Amino acid sequence: MANQNDKKQRTTVSIYGQQYTIVGQEDPAHVKEVVRYVDEQMREMKRKNPYLDTTRLAVLTAVNAVSEYKKLEKQARSNESHSKEN
Amino acid sequence: MANQNDKKQRTTVSIYGQQYTIVGQEDPAHVKEVVRYVDEQMREMKRKNPYLDTTRLAVLTAVNAVSEYKKLEKQARSNESHSKEN
């Protein structure tokens, strides 16, 4: 089995005007899609809440993303248990 | 149909030492679960990368959460199309 560290990729991206180097095993196309989404969400939230500073924008973007993740996870589990019943 | 705004709830939470008021239609138990997860992720990331400032921690936590969401979403769609084939 190959050492998983061998597969780590570094992708440099810009989010809300700051540079980040994302390190991981993800496909760079996936990373770019994710980064575009986070950047758009932060800009959209700033438009709606101009008084929020960058840290608060980022924290609230994280909260929204985790909230959507947990809802989708519960839905996926529920679908799985339904399909097992059939 | 009830006005959806009627159902909006305000939950005050603490994330990484700052207070936030989360407004939405989510169950407060869901909000608390999400907030606990974001707070833990930020603390864990700080432990691994002590040089990161709070904004960067929050942005990278958002990136991770969106990445997991998009992977789960693709998996759920793929499972759905497989179950339709059967």
Backbone of each chain as nested JSON, in Angstrom:
{
  "chains": [
    {"id": "A", "residues": [
      {"number": 1, "name": "MET", "atoms": {"N": [0.838, -1.203, 0.0], "CA": [0.0, 0.0, 0.0], "C": [0.876, 1.257, 0.0]}},
      {"number": 2, "name": "ALA", "atoms": {"N": [0.568, 2.177, -0.871], "CA": [1.388, 3.397, -0.98], "C": [1.238, 4.238, 0.288]}},
      {"number": 3, "name": "ASN", "atoms": {"N": [2.274, 4.92, 0.644], "CA": [2.215, 5.861, 1.754], "C": [1.273, 7.006, 1.358]}},
      {"number": 4, "name": "GLN", "atoms": {"N": [0.253, 7.208, 2.202], "CA": [-0.741, 8.225, 1.836], "C": [-0.134, 9.624, 1.751]}},
      {"number": 5, "name": "ASN", "atoms": {"N": [0.946, 9.854, 2.511], "CA": [1.586, 11.168, 2.46], "C": [2.117, 11.485, 1.068]}},
      {"number": 6, "name": "ASP", "atoms": {"N": [2.436, 10.418, 0.313], "CA": [2.944, 10.611, -1.047], "C": [1.917, 11.321, -1.932]}},
      {"number": 7, "name": "LYS", "atoms": {"N": [0.653, 11.14, -1.579], "CA": [-0.398, 11.663, -2.453], "C": [-0.797, 13.098, -2.083]}},
      {"number": 8, "name": "LYS", "atoms": {"N": [-0.202, 13.646, -1.029], "CA": [-0.623, 14.984, -0.583], "C": [-0.307, 16.043, -1.627]}},
      {"number": 9, "name": "GLN", "atoms": {"N": [-1.293, 16.89, -1.874], "CA": [-1.129, 17.942, -2.867], "C": [-1.242, 19.285, -2.169]}},
      {"number": 10, "name": "ARG", "atoms": {"N": [-0.532, 20.263, -2.704], "CA": [-0.608, 21.626, -2.179], "C": [-1.28, 22.488, -3.245]}},
      {"number": 11, "name": "THR", "atoms": {"N": [-2.335, 23.159, -2.873], "CA": [-3.032, 24.049, -3.813], "C": [-3.079, 25.44, -3.184]}},
      {"number": 12, "name": "THR", "atoms": {"N": [-2.558, 26.437, -3.907], "CA": [-2.602, 27.803, -3.389], "C": [-3.839, 28.492, -3.939]}},
      {"number": 13, "name": "VAL", "atoms": {"N": [-4.611, 29.074, -3.029], "CA": [-5.888, 29.674, -3.408], "C": [-6.047, 31.026, -2.732]}},
      {"number": 14, "name": "SER", "atoms": {"N": [-7.005, 31.791, -3.207], "CA": [-7.321, 33.08, -2.596], "C": [-8.752, 33.023, -2.074]}},
      {"number": 15, "name": "ILE", "atoms": {"N": [-8.919, 33.343, -0.799], "CA": [-10.264, 33.376, -0.199], "C": [-10.445, 34.729, 0.478]}},
      {"number": 16, "name": "TYR", "atoms": {"N": [-11.435, 35.466, 0.026], "CA": [-11.757, 36.767, 0.608], "C": [-10.494, 37.643, 0.67]}},
      {"number": 17, "name": "GLY", "atoms": {"N": [-9.726, 37.585, -0.414], "CA": [-8.562, 38.459, -0.561], "C": [-7.287, 37.996, 0.137]}},
      {"number": 18, "name": "GLN", "atoms": {"N": [-7.327, 36.828, 0.791], "CA": [-6.113, 36.315, 1.441], "C": [-5.664, 35.018, 0.771]}},
      {"number": 19, "name": "GLN", "atoms": {"N": [-4.345, 34.812, 0.742], "CA": [-3.802, 33.596, 0.144], "C": [-3.764, 32.466, 1.186]}},
      {"number": 20, "name": "TYR", "atoms": {"N": [-4.125, 31.273, 0.746], "CA": [-4.052, 30.076, 1.593], "C": [-3.422, 28.95, 0.785]}},
      {"number": 21, "name": "THR", "atoms": {"N": [-2.616, 28.123, 1.46], "CA": [-2.141, 26.905, 0.819], "C": [-2.896, 25.74, 1.443]}},
      {"number": 22, "name": "ILE", "atoms": {"N": [-3.669, 25.067, 0.626], "CA": [-4.479, 23.943, 1.103], "C": [-3.685, 22.664, 0.841]}},
      {"number": 23, "name": "VAL", "atoms": {"N": [-3.423, 21.913, 1.914], "CA": [-2.665, 20.675, 1.784], "C": [-3.6, 19.5, 2.038]}},
      {"number": 24, "name": "GLY", "atoms": {"N": [-3.6, 18.529, 1.135], "CA": [-4.46, 17.372, 1.358], "C": [-4.405, 16.444, 0.181]}},
      {"number": 25, "name": "GLN", "atoms": {"N": [-5.223, 15.395, 0.278], "CA": [-5.212, 14.393, -0.783], "C": [-6.316, 14.653, -1.801]}},
      {"number": 26, "name": "GLU", "atoms": {"N": [-7.001, 15.8, -1.63], "CA": [-8.122, 16.077, -2.531], "C": [-7.62, 16.478, -3.909]}},
      {"number": 27, "name": "ASP", "atoms": {"N": [-8.401, 16.124, -4.884], "CA": [-8.242, 16.578, -6.255], "C": [-8.26, 18.124, -6.284]}},
      {"number": 28, "name": "PRO", "atoms": {"N": [-7.302, 18.764, -6.965], "CA": [-7.301, 20.231, -7.015], "C": [-8.618, 20.822, -7.541]}},
      {"number": 29, "name": "ALA", "atoms": {"N": [-9.318, 20.126, -8.422], "CA": [-10.597, 20.636, -8.942], "C": [-11.63, 20.714, -7.804]}},
      {"number": 30, "name": "HIS", "atoms": {"N": [-11.61, 19.711, -6.921], "CA": [-12.503, 19.716, -5.746], "C": [-12.145, 20.902, -4.839]}},
      {"number": 31, "name": "VAL", "atoms": {"N": [-10.845, 21.078, -4.603], "CA": [-10.396, 22.181, -3.729], "C": [-10.863, 23.515, -4.302]}},
      {"number": 32, "name": "LYS", "atoms": {"N": [-10.709, 23.704, -5.607], "CA": [-11.101, 24.992, -6.23], "C": [-12.614, 25.213, -6.107]}},
      {"number": 33, "name": "GLU", "atoms": {"N": [-13.386, 24.152, -6.272], "CA": [-14.849, 24.255, -6.158], "C": [-15.234, 24.667, -4.724]}},
      {"number": 34, "name": "VAL", "atoms": {"N": [-14.574, 24.039, -3.745], "CA": [-14.846, 24.318, -2.331], "C": [-14.472, 25.765, -1.994]}},
      {"number": 35, "name": "VAL", "atoms": {"N": [-13.305, 26.167, -2.457], "CA": [-12.778, 27.5, -2.159], "C": [-13.681, 28.572, -2.781]}},
      {"number": 36, "name": "ARG", "atoms": {"N": [-14.131, 28.329, -4.004], "CA": [-15.02, 29.29, -4.671], "C": [-16.297, 29.445, -3.857]}},
      {"number": 37, "name": "TYR", "atoms": {"N": [-16.812, 28.331, -3.355], "CA": [-18.048, 28.355, -2.57], "C": [-17.85, 29.154, -1.267]}},
      {"number": 38, "name": "VAL", "atoms": {"N": [-16.734, 28.898, -0.564], "CA": [-16.477, 29.605, 0.707], "C": [-16.328, 31.106, 0.438]}},
      {"number": 39, "name": "ASP", "atoms": {"N": [-15.575, 31.45, -0.587], "CA": [-15.366, 32.856, -0.94], "C": [-16.707, 33.534, -1.256]}},
      {"number": 40, "name": "GLU", "atoms": {"N": [-17.548, 32.873, -2.05], "CA": [-18.858, 33.431, -2.407], "C": [-19.747, 33.591, -1.179]}},
      {"number": 41, "name": "GLN", "atoms": {"N": [-19.722, 32.582, -0.303], "CA": [-20.548, 32.646, 0.904], "C": [-20.135, 33.811, 1.797]}},
      {"number": 42, "name": "MET", "atoms": {"N": [-18.808, 34.014, 1.921], "CA": [-18.328, 35.124, 2.764], "C": [-18.729, 36.473, 2.165]}},
      {"number": 43, "name": "ARG", "atoms": {"N": [-18.626, 36.598, 0.842], "CA": [-18.993, 37.869, 0.189], "C": [-20.494, 38.129, 0.297]}},
      {"number": 44, "name": "GLU", "atoms": {"N": [-21.266, 37.069, 0.146], "CA": [-22.726, 37.18, 0.247], "C": [-23.129, 37.588, 1.674]}},
      {"number": 45, "name": "MET", "atoms": {"N": [-22.474, 36.972, 2.669], "CA": [-22.788, 37.294, 4.062], "C": [-22.382, 38.731, 4.395]}},
      {"number": 46, "name": "LYS", "atoms": {"N": [-21.258, 39.192, 3.837], "CA": [-20.811, 40.571, 4.054], "C": [-21.807, 41.556, 3.447]}},
      {"number": 47, "name": "ARG", "atoms": {"N": [-22.367, 41.18, 2.272], "CA": [-23.342, 42.038, 1.605], "C": [-24.576, 42.198, 2.512]}},
      {"number": 48, "name": "LYS", "atoms": {"N": [-24.992, 41.097, 3.134], "CA": [-26.19, 41.131, 3.982], "C": [-25.918, 41.72, 5.364]}},
      {"number": 49, "name": "ASN", "atoms": {"N": [-24.647, 41.591, 5.835], "CA": [-24.291, 42.034, 7.196], "C": [-22.986, 42.825, 7.128]}},
      {"number": 50, "name": "PRO", "atoms": {"N": [-23.068, 44.084, 6.62], "CA": [-21.834, 44.838, 6.34], "C": [-21.01, 45.135, 7.59]}},
      {"number": 51, "name": "TYR", "atoms": {"N": [-21.636, 45.041, 8.767], "CA": [-20.93, 45.364, 10.008], "C": [-20.046, 44.218, 10.491]}},
      {"number": 52, "name": "LEU", "atoms": {"N": [-20.153, 43.033, 9.898], "CA": [-19.376, 41.88, 10.394], "C": [-17.916, 41.964, 9.965]}},
      {"number": 53, "name": "ASP", "atoms": {"N": [-16.993, 41.692, 10.889], "CA": [-15.58, 41.646, 10.513], "C": [-15.256, 40.284, 9.876]}},
      {"number": 54, "name": "THR", "atoms": {"N": [-14.048, 40.188, 9.33], "CA": [-13.698, 39.002, 8.533], "C": [-13.734, 37.72, 9.363]}},
      {"number": 55, "name": "THR", "atoms": {"N": [-13.275, 37.799, 10.623], "CA": [-13.296, 36.599, 11.465], "C": [-14.725, 36.107, 11.662]}},
      {"number": 56, "name": "ARG", "atoms": {"N": [-15.623, 37.056, 11.974], "CA": [-17.029, 36.672, 12.193], "C": [-17.667, 36.13, 10.914]}},
      {"number": 57, "name": "LEU", "atoms": {"N": [-17.338, 36.752, 9.772], "CA": [-17.842, 36.226, 8.493], "C": [-17.4, 34.782, 8.298]}},
      {"number": 58, "name": "ALA", "atoms": {"N": [-16.109, 34.53, 8.579], "CA": [-15.56, 33.194, 8.354], "C": [-16.167, 32.188, 9.323]}},
      {"number": 59, "name": "VAL", "atoms": {"N": [-16.314, 32.593, 10.608], "CA": [-16.902, 31.677, 11.604], "C": [-18.346, 31.355, 11.208]}},
      {"number": 60, "name": "LEU", "atoms": {"N": [-19.109, 32.364, 10.809], "CA": [-20.511, 32.12, 10.459], "C": [-20.628, 31.307, 9.168]}},
      {"number": 61, "name": "THR", "atoms": {"N": [-19.679, 31.48, 8.255], "CA": [-19.656, 30.643, 7.049], "C": [-19.378, 29.189, 7.438]}},
      {"number": 62, "name": "ALA", "atoms": {"N": [-18.452, 28.996, 8.392], "CA": [-18.167, 27.64, 8.89], "C": [-19.407, 27.046, 9.556]}},
      {"number": 63, "name": "VAL", "atoms": {"N": [-20.095, 27.853, 10.359], "CA": [-21.307, 27.376, 11.041], "C": [-22.348, 26.935, 10.006]}},
      {"number": 64, "name": "ASN", "atoms": {"N": [-22.565, 27.755, 8.981], "CA": [-23.55, 27.376, 7.951], "C": [-23.147, 26.087, 7.246]}},
      {"number": 65, "name": "ALA", "atoms": {"N": [-21.861, 25.964, 6.919], "CA": [-21.396, 24.779, 6.183], "C": [-21.558, 23.522, 7.036]}},
      {"number": 66, "name": "VAL", "atoms": {"N": [-21.196, 23.616, 8.326], "CA": [-21.322, 22.456, 9.213], "C": [-22.803, 22.119, 9.418]}},
      {"number": 67, "name": "SER", "atoms": {"N": [-23.636, 23.147, 9.511], "CA": [-25.073, 22.917, 9.678], "C": [-25.626, 22.14, 8.479]}},
      {"number": 68, "name": "GLU", "atoms": {"N": [-25.263, 22.581, 7.267], "CA": [-25.731, 21.886, 6.059], "C": [-25.188, 20.46, 6.018]}},
      {"number": 69, "name": "TYR", "atoms": {"N": [-23.915, 20.3, 6.424], "CA": [-23.31, 18.965, 6.439], "C": [-24.088, 18.03, 7.359]}},
      {"number": 70, "name": "LYS", "atoms": {"N": [-24.369, 18.512, 8.573], "CA": [-25.028, 17.651, 9.569], "C": [-26.456, 17.314, 9.142]}},
      {"number": 71, "name": "LYS", "atoms": {"N": [-27.121, 18.261, 8.469], "CA": [-28.476, 17.968, 7.978], "C": [-28.435, 16.906, 6.881]}},
      {"number": 72, "name": "LEU", "atoms": {"N": [-27.474, 17.07, 5.962], "CA": [-27.336, 16.117, 4.853], "C": [-26.964, 14.729, 5.378]}},
      {"number": 73, "name": "GLU", "atoms": {"N": [-26.091, 14.718, 6.411], "CA": [-25.648, 13.454, 7.01], "C": [-26.849, 12.709, 7.623]}},
      {"number": 74, "name": "LYS", "atoms": {"N": [-27.689, 13.459, 8.346], "CA": [-28.865, 12.837, 8.973], "C": [-29.814, 12.304, 7.905]}},
      {"number": 75, "name": "GLN", "atoms": {"N": [-29.995, 13.083, 6.84], "CA": [-30.872, 12.692, 5.741], "C": [-30.323, 11.43, 5.059]}},
      {"number": 76, "name": "ALA", "atoms": {"N": [-29.008, 11.392, 4.835], "CA": [-28.384, 10.242, 4.167], "C": [-28.558, 8.985, 5.018]}},
      {"number": 77, "name": "ARG", "atoms": {"N": [-28.355, 9.134, 6.345], "CA": [-28.537, 7.987, 7.254], "C": [-29.97, 7.504, 7.247]}},
      {"number": 78, "name": "SER", "atoms": {"N": [-30.892, 8.461, 7.234], "CA": [-32.304, 8.112, 7.243], "C": [-32.665, 7.376, 5.945]}},
      {"number": 79, "name": "ASN", "atoms": {"N": [-32.154, 7.867, 4.793], "CA": [-32.416, 7.193, 3.509], "C": [-31.845, 5.782, 3.519]}},
      {"number": 80, "name": "GLU", "atoms": {"N": [-30.644, 5.659, 4.119], "CA": [-29.98, 4.354, 4.163], "C": [-30.825, 3.365, 4.977]}},
      {"number": 81, "name": "SER", "atoms": {"N": [-31.326, 3.822, 6.139], "CA": [-32.086, 2.888, 6.966], "C": [-33.409, 2.538, 6.296]}},
      {"number": 82, "name": "HIS", "atoms": {"N": [-33.991, 3.496, 5.509], "CA": [-35.222, 3.188, 4.78], "C": [-34.947, 2.141, 3.699]}},
      {"number": 83, "name": "SER", "atoms": {"N": [-33.803, 2.306, 2.999], "CA": [-33.544, 1.367, 1.897], "C": [-33.215, -0.022, 2.448]}},
      {"number": 84, "name": "LYS", "atoms": {"N": [-32.672, -0.088, 3.677], "CA": [-32.434, -1.394, 4.294], "C": [-33.735, -2.096, 4.664]}},
      {"number": 85, "name": "GLU", "atoms": {"N": [-34.757, -1.274, 4.991], "CA": [-36.051, -1.847, 5.373], "C": [-36.737, -2.518, 4.178]}},
      {"number": 86, "name": "ASN", "atoms": {"N": [-36.451, -2.024, 2.965], "CA": [-37.127, -2.552, 1.762], "C": [-36.471, -3.827, 1.224]}}
    ]},
    {"id": "B", "residues": [
      {"number": 1, "name": "MET", "atoms": {"N": [-50.369, 28.597, 4.376], "CA": [-48.995, 28.286, 4.768], "C": [-48.478, 29.353, 5.728]}},
      {"number": 2, "name": "ALA", "atoms": {"N": [-47.903, 28.929, 6.815], "CA": [-47.386, 29.878, 7.815], "C": [-46.222, 30.67, 7.239]}},
      {"number": 3, "name": "ASN", "atoms": {"N": [-46.114, 31.909, 7.662], "CA": [-44.965, 32.728, 7.287], "C": [-43.721, 32.123, 7.928]}},
      {"number": 4, "name": "GLN", "atoms": {"N": [-42.753, 31.788, 7.099], "CA": [-41.558, 31.109, 7.628], "C": [-40.802, 31.982, 8.633]}},
      {"number": 5, "name": "ASN", "atoms": {"N": [-40.929, 33.313, 8.471], "CA": [-40.23, 34.209, 9.401], "C": [-40.729, 34.03, 10.837]}},
      {"number": 6, "name": "ASP", "atoms": {"N": [-41.981, 33.57, 10.966], "CA": [-42.547, 33.368, 12.299], "C": [-41.76, 32.336, 13.093]}},
      {"number": 7, "name": "LYS", "atoms": {"N": [-41.114, 31.415, 12.374], "CA": [-40.453, 30.299, 13.046], "C": [-38.994, 30.611, 13.39]}},
      {"number": 8, "name": "LYS", "atoms": {"N": [-38.494, 31.8, 13.026], "CA": [-37.073, 32.093, 13.248], "C": [-36.736, 32.128, 14.73]}},
      {"number": 9, "name": "GLN", "atoms": {"N": [-35.636, 31.475, 15.057], "CA": [-35.209, 31.419, 16.445], "C": [-33.856, 32.083, 16.564]}},
      {"number": 10, "name": "ARG", "atoms": {"N": [-33.589, 32.689, 17.713], "CA": [-32.295, 33.303, 17.987], "C": [-31.617, 32.471, 19.065]}},
      {"number": 11, "name": "THR", "atoms": {"N": [-30.412, 32.014, 18.783], "CA": [-29.66, 31.243, 19.774], "C": [-28.322, 31.94, 19.974]}},
      {"number": 12, "name": "THR", "atoms": {"N": [-28.005, 32.286, 21.214], "CA": [-26.724, 32.931, 21.498], "C": [-25.72, 31.863, 21.903]}},
      {"number": 13, "name": "VAL", "atoms": {"N": [-24.564, 31.888, 21.241], "CA": [-23.559, 30.844, 21.451], "C": [-22.183, 31.48, 21.559]}},
      {"number": 14, "name": "SER", "atoms": {"N": [-21.23, 30.684, 22.028], "CA": [-19.844, 31.142, 22.095], "C": [-19.003, 30.234, 21.197]}},
      {"number": 15, "name": "ILE", "atoms": {"N": [-18.255, 30.843, 20.273], "CA": [-17.362, 30.08, 19.397], "C": [-15.98, 30.693, 19.486]}},
      {"number": 16, "name": "TYR", "atoms": {"N": [-15.042, 29.886, 19.908], "CA": [-13.646, 30.311, 20.01], "C": [-13.536, 31.62, 20.803]}},
      {"number": 17, "name": "GLY", "atoms": {"N": [-14.314, 31.665, 21.897], "CA": [-14.231, 32.797, 22.825], "C": [-15.021, 34.037, 22.439]}},
      {"number": 18, "name": "GLN", "atoms": {"N": [-15.734, 33.987, 21.295], "CA": [-16.548, 35.147, 20.902], "C": [-18.029, 34.77, 20.916]}},
      {"number": 19, "name": "GLN", "atoms": {"N": [-18.875, 35.749, 21.243], "CA": [-20.319, 35.517, 21.272], "C": [-20.925, 35.733, 19.888]}},
      {"number": 20, "name": "TYR", "atoms": {"N": [-21.846, 34.863, 19.504], "CA": [-22.58, 35.004, 18.238], "C": [-24.057, 34.757, 18.507]}},
      {"number": 21, "name": "THR", "atoms": {"N": [-24.896, 35.499, 17.785], "CA": [-26.321, 35.189, 17.823], "C": [-26.674, 34.553, 16.494]}},
      {"number": 22, "name": "ILE", "atoms": {"N": [-27.088, 33.297, 16.554], "CA": [-27.43, 32.556, 15.346], "C": [-28.937, 32.673, 15.141]}},
      {"number": 23, "name": "VAL", "atoms": {"N": [-29.329, 33.2, 13.983], "CA": [-30.745, 33.384, 13.689], "C": [-31.134, 32.413, 12.582]}},
      {"number": 24, "name": "GLY", "atoms": {"N": [-32.195, 31.673, 12.805], "CA": [-32.621, 30.745, 11.749], "C": [-33.775, 29.9, 12.222]}},
      {"number": 25, "name": "GLN", "atoms": {"N": [-34.157, 28.976, 11.362], "CA": [-35.316, 28.143, 11.684], "C": [-34.884, 26.815, 12.295]}},
      {"number": 26, "name": "GLU", "atoms": {"N": [-33.582, 26.673, 12.542], "CA": [-33.085, 25.398, 13.054], "C": [-33.45, 25.223, 14.521]}},
      {"number": 27, "name": "ASP", "atoms": {"N": [-33.651, 23.988, 14.876], "CA": [-33.813, 23.566, 16.255], "C": [-32.568, 23.982, 17.067]}},
      {"number": 28, "name": "PRO", "atoms": {"N": [-32.759, 24.613, 18.25], "CA": [-31.588, 25.023, 19.043], "C": [-30.62, 23.874, 19.346]}},
      {"number": 29, "name": "ALA", "atoms": {"N": [-31.121, 22.644, 19.465], "CA": [-30.223, 21.502, 19.731], "C": [-29.286, 21.278, 18.536]}},
      {"number": 30, "name": "HIS", "atoms": {"N": [-29.817, 21.45, 17.328], "CA": [-28.995, 21.328, 16.11], "C": [-27.935, 22.437, 16.096]}},
      {"number": 31, "name": "VAL", "atoms": {"N": [-28.364, 23.67, 16.412], "CA": [-27.426, 24.805, 16.423], "C": [-26.294, 24.536, 17.419]}},
      {"number": 32, "name": "LYS", "atoms": {"N": [-26.636, 24.05, 18.6], "CA": [-25.612, 23.789, 19.632], "C": [-24.642, 22.716, 19.167]}},
      {"number": 33, "name": "GLU", "atoms": {"N": [-25.141, 21.686, 18.522], "CA": [-24.291, 20.599, 18.017], "C": [-23.307, 21.157, 16.969]}},
      {"number": 34, "name": "VAL", "atoms": {"N": [-23.835, 21.991, 16.073], "CA": [-23.024, 22.577, 14.995], "C": [-21.934, 23.479, 15.579]}},
      {"number": 35, "name": "VAL", "atoms": {"N": [-22.36, 24.316, 16.528], "CA": [-21.454, 25.285, 17.143], "C": [-20.332, 24.559, 17.901]}},
      {"number": 36, "name": "ARG", "atoms": {"N": [-20.679, 23.5, 18.609], "CA": [-19.689, 22.734, 19.357], "C": [-18.647, 22.165, 18.388]}},
      {"number": 37, "name": "TYR", "atoms": {"N": [-19.138, 21.664, 17.254], "CA": [-18.256, 21.086, 16.246], "C": [-17.301, 22.151, 15.671]}},
      {"number": 38, "name": "VAL", "atoms": {"N": [-17.834, 23.328, 15.329], "CA": [-16.99, 24.401, 14.755], "C": [-15.945, 24.829, 15.786]}},
      {"number": 39, "name": "ASP", "atoms": {"N": [-16.373, 25.017, 17.024], "CA": [-15.458, 25.421, 18.098], "C": [-14.342, 24.387, 18.267]}},
      {"number": 40, "name": "GLU", "atoms": {"N": [-14.705, 23.121, 18.299], "CA": [-13.703, 22.046, 18.456], "C": [-12.738, 22.008, 17.276]}},
      {"number": 41, "name": "GLN", "atoms": {"N": [-13.282, 22.162, 16.073], "CA": [-12.437, 22.122, 14.871], "C": [-11.425, 23.266, 14.888]}},
      {"number": 42, "name": "MET", "atoms": {"N": [-11.878, 24.46, 15.308], "CA": [-10.962, 25.61, 15.352], "C": [-9.86, 25.379, 16.388]}},
      {"number": 43, "name": "ARG", "atoms": {"N": [-10.224, 24.83, 17.544], "CA": [-9.233, 24.581, 18.599], "C": [-8.237, 23.505, 18.177]}},
      {"number": 44, "name": "GLU", "atoms": {"N": [-8.743, 22.484, 17.519], "CA": [-7.904, 21.397, 17.02], "C": [-6.917, 21.928, 15.964]}},
      {"number": 45, "name": "MET", "atoms": {"N": [-7.436, 22.774, 15.075], "CA": [-6.573, 23.333, 14.023], "C": [-5.515, 24.269, 14.619]}},
      {"number": 46, "name": "LYS", "atoms": {"N": [-5.882, 25.025, 15.641], "CA": [-4.926, 25.909, 16.322], "C": [-3.818, 25.084, 16.98]}},
      {"number": 47, "name": "ARG", "atoms": {"N": [-4.21, 23.931, 17.567], "CA": [-3.245, 23.066, 18.221], "C": [-2.22, 22.581, 17.191]}},
      {"number": 48, "name": "LYS", "atoms": {"N": [-2.703, 22.223, 15.997], "CA": [-1.808, 21.714, 14.956], "C": [-1.035, 22.824, 14.245]}},
      {"number": 49, "name": "ASN", "atoms": {"N": [-1.614, 24.03, 14.208], "CA": [-1.001, 25.151, 13.474], "C": [-1.038, 26.403, 14.346]}},
      {"number": 50, "name": "PRO", "atoms": {"N": [-0.161, 26.456, 15.358], "CA": [-0.259, 27.533, 16.352], "C": [-0.037, 28.931, 15.77]}},
      {"number": 51, "name": "TYR", "atoms": {"N": [0.566, 29.005, 14.577], "CA": [0.871, 30.308, 13.978], "C": [-0.353, 30.925, 13.272]}},
      {"number": 52, "name": "LEU", "atoms": {"N": [-1.428, 30.162, 13.122], "CA": [-2.596, 30.689, 12.386], "C": [-3.392, 31.672, 13.238]}},
      {"number": 53, "name": "ASP", "atoms": {"N": [-3.785, 32.81, 12.635], "CA": [-4.655, 33.746, 13.362], "C": [-6.116, 33.273, 13.275]}},
      {"number": 54, "name": "THR", "atoms": {"N": [-6.971, 33.929, 14.062], "CA": [-8.355, 33.452, 14.198], "C": [-9.107, 33.466, 12.866]}},
      {"number": 55, "name": "THR", "atoms": {"N": [-8.876, 34.502, 12.053], "CA": [-9.569, 34.558, 10.758], "C": [-9.183, 33.362, 9.898]}},
      {"number": 56, "name": "ARG", "atoms": {"N": [-7.866, 33.065, 9.84], "CA": [-7.411, 31.939, 9.023], "C": [-7.946, 30.601, 9.56]}},
      {"number": 57, "name": "LEU", "atoms": {"N": [-7.949, 30.471, 10.892], "CA": [-8.529, 29.256, 11.485], "C": [-9.977, 29.08, 11.041]}},
      {"number": 58, "name": "ALA", "atoms": {"N": [-10.725, 30.191, 11.109], "CA": [-12.151, 30.112, 10.773], "C": [-12.342, 29.824, 9.285]}},
      {"number": 59, "name": "VAL", "atoms": {"N": [-11.543, 30.479, 8.428], "CA": [-11.67, 30.244, 6.979], "C": [-11.331, 28.789, 6.666]}},
      {"number": 60, "name": "LEU", "atoms": {"N": [-10.271, 28.264, 7.274], "CA": [-9.878, 26.88, 6.977], "C": [-10.886, 25.876, 7.553]}},
      {"number": 61, "name": "THR", "atoms": {"N": [-11.502, 26.229, 8.674], "CA": [-12.58, 25.383, 9.215], "C": [-13.766, 25.375, 8.244]}},
      {"number": 62, "name": "ALA", "atoms": {"N": [-14.073, 26.542, 7.68], "CA": [-15.146, 26.619, 6.679], "C": [-14.787, 25.789, 5.443]}},
      {"number": 63, "name": "VAL", "atoms": {"N": [-13.54, 25.889, 5.004], "CA": [-13.092, 25.118, 3.829], "C": [-13.261, 23.619, 4.098]}},
      {"number": 64, "name": "ASN", "atoms": {"N": [-12.824, 23.156, 5.262], "CA": [-12.958, 21.726, 5.585], "C": [-14.421, 21.296, 5.608]}},
      {"number": 65, "name": "ALA", "atoms": {"N": [-15.266, 22.132, 6.223], "CA": [-16.684, 21.772, 6.34], "C": [-17.342, 21.71, 4.962]}},
      {"number": 66, "name": "VAL", "atoms": {"N": [-17.035, 22.685, 4.101], "CA": [-17.631, 22.688, 2.756], "C": [-17.094, 21.504, 1.951]}},
      {"number": 67, "name": "SER", "atoms": {"N": [-15.819, 21.183, 2.145], "CA": [-15.23, 20.045, 1.441], "C": [-15.955, 18.75, 1.819]}},
      {"number": 68, "name": "GLU", "atoms": {"N": [-16.159, 18.548, 3.131], "CA": [-16.872, 17.347, 3.593], "C": [-18.301, 17.332, 3.074]}},
      {"number": 69, "name": "TYR", "atoms": {"N": [-18.936, 18.516, 3.068], "CA": [-20.317, 18.605, 2.571], "C": [-20.383, 18.181, 1.109]}},
      {"number": 70, "name": "LYS", "atoms": {"N": [-19.463, 18.718, 0.298], "CA": [-19.52, 18.437, -1.15], "C": [-19.208, 16.97, -1.435]}},
      {"number": 71, "name": "LYS", "atoms": {"N": [-18.318, 16.361, -0.625], "CA": [-18.03, 14.937, -0.813], "C": [-19.255, 14.092, -0.455]}},
      {"number": 72, "name": "LEU", "atoms": {"N": [-19.895, 14.442, 0.667], "CA": [-21.081, 13.693, 1.109], "C": [-22.224, 13.853, 0.101]}},
      {"number": 73, "name": "GLU", "atoms": {"N": [-22.339, 15.07, -0.45], "CA": [-23.391, 15.358, -1.427], "C": [-23.197, 14.487, -2.684]}},
      {"number": 74, "name": "LYS", "atoms": {"N": [-21.938, 14.404, -3.146], "CA": [-21.649, 13.592, -4.338], "C": [-21.946, 12.116, -4.064]}},
      {"number": 75, "name": "GLN", "atoms": {"N": [-21.563, 11.664, -2.854], "CA": [-21.784, 10.273, -2.469], "C": [-23.293, 9.973, -2.395]}},
      {"number": 76, "name": "ALA", "atoms": {"N": [-24.032, 10.918, -1.805], "CA": [-25.485, 10.722, -1.667], "C": [-26.133, 10.646, -3.043]}},
      {"number": 77, "name": "ARG", "atoms": {"N": [-25.694, 11.518, -3.967], "CA": [-26.248, 11.499, -5.333], "C": [-25.923, 10.199, -6.024]}},
      {"number": 78, "name": "SER", "atoms": {"N": [-24.684, 9.738, -5.807], "CA": [-24.256, 8.492, -6.441], "C": [-25.065, 7.317, -5.889]}},
      {"number": 79, "name": "ASN", "atoms": {"N": [-25.288, 7.278, -4.564], "CA": [-26.1, 6.211, -3.959], "C": [-27.523, 6.24, -4.505]}},
      {"number": 80, "name": "GLU", "atoms": {"N": [-28.03, 7.473, -4.666], "CA": [-29.397, 7.642, -5.148], "C": [-29.523, 7.079, -6.565]}},
      {"number": 81, "name": "SER", "atoms": {"N": [-28.546, 7.4, -7.429], "CA": [-28.648, 6.924, -8.811], "C": [-28.47, 5.406, -8.858]}},
      {"number": 82, "name": "HIS", "atoms": {"N": [-27.632, 4.838, -7.943], "CA": [-27.492, 3.384, -7.896], "C": [-28.797, 2.731, -7.465]}},
      {"number": 83, "name": "SER", "atoms": {"N": [-29.464, 3.35, -6.455], "CA": [-30.678, 2.703, -5.966], "C": [-31.79, 2.805, -7.009]}},
      {"number": 84, "name": "LYS", "atoms": {"N": [-31.738, 3.851, -7.863], "CA": [-32.739, 3.953, -8.939], "C": [-32.514, 2.877, -10.001]}},
      {"number": 85, "name": "GLU", "atoms": {"N": [-31.224, 2.498, -10.17], "CA": [-30.907, 1.48, -11.174], "C": [-31.445, 0.109, -10.77]}},
      {"number": 86, "name": "ASN", "atoms": {"N": [-31.566, -0.113, -9.432], "CA": [-31.973, -1.447, -8.965], "C": [-33.499, -1.608, -8.955]}}
    ]}
  ]
}
